């Protein structure tokens, strides 16, 4: 293990050739084995309040309203604190990608740092428990629940993560509705592989796909399962699994698991809704609310019903 310290931000070159600046310490942790003896991971050890601006710059667009940035800062801080609590025995807490939340190091523009500073130490809380502030780009008009769309962890079974039934705010998003296509035979093979790995005979022996229907709506009307209609039968998968099935097979990823459509000329053509899992804060919705004059706290209370915002430091 090697720790790199500096009085200033440390420059790191990425595989794309882009150079980013990172605050704090850069740790090189060896993870090599006999096949890759020189492999290591790069970890940025950074104080929370220096981390949050890099998340805001990675997650939101420069020039969006400050209230949207401030709401995102509180949600992101809650997510990061929750991950730190749950990953105490791990070498790192969060990734810098959307698998956790996007993080770009030191922002190249000031709005992210200014909005993070105005929310310093503020956390979303439910009954003295830090709330993991889940968020996605666009909910597509219907909220998902954390227990169904993130996982059955008890931390997700709380009222503020059960979604809201209020009218959608994110209609301006280019991903509110969208269309996408995949080769039906390639998709079938991907679902069969997924089924074999999970010993699901219905999926492992899936016949030729004819159509997909979104079913089993939650309390807010958002579907939670997909029915796959084939030439011989009907099988089901969870909406949350659909993007993972595509990603693991190398097919183009789906923007969300809320899709429906039919096969024509060998391709499955779907209409989809939203971008991401749809749990918690909807970024495009938060921006629309901020543009209408809503405060950061109003936005947070809309997307996490019953949440309290408390200053922890």
Beta strands, then each sheet from edge to edge (+ up, - down):
strand 1: 2-4
strand 2: 10-13
strand 3: 19-22
strand 4: 25-30
strand 5: 40-45
strand 6: 122-126
strand 7: 129-130
strand 8: 135-136
strand 9: 177-183
strand 10: 209-217
strand 11: 223-230
strand 12: 234-238
strand 13: 259-264
strand 14: 267-273
strand 15: 281-282
strand 16: 308-311
sheet 1: 1+ 4- 5+
sheet 2: 2+ 3-
sheet 3: 7+ 6- 16+
sheet 4: 8+ 15+
sheet 5: 9+ 14- 13+ 10- 11+ 12-
end
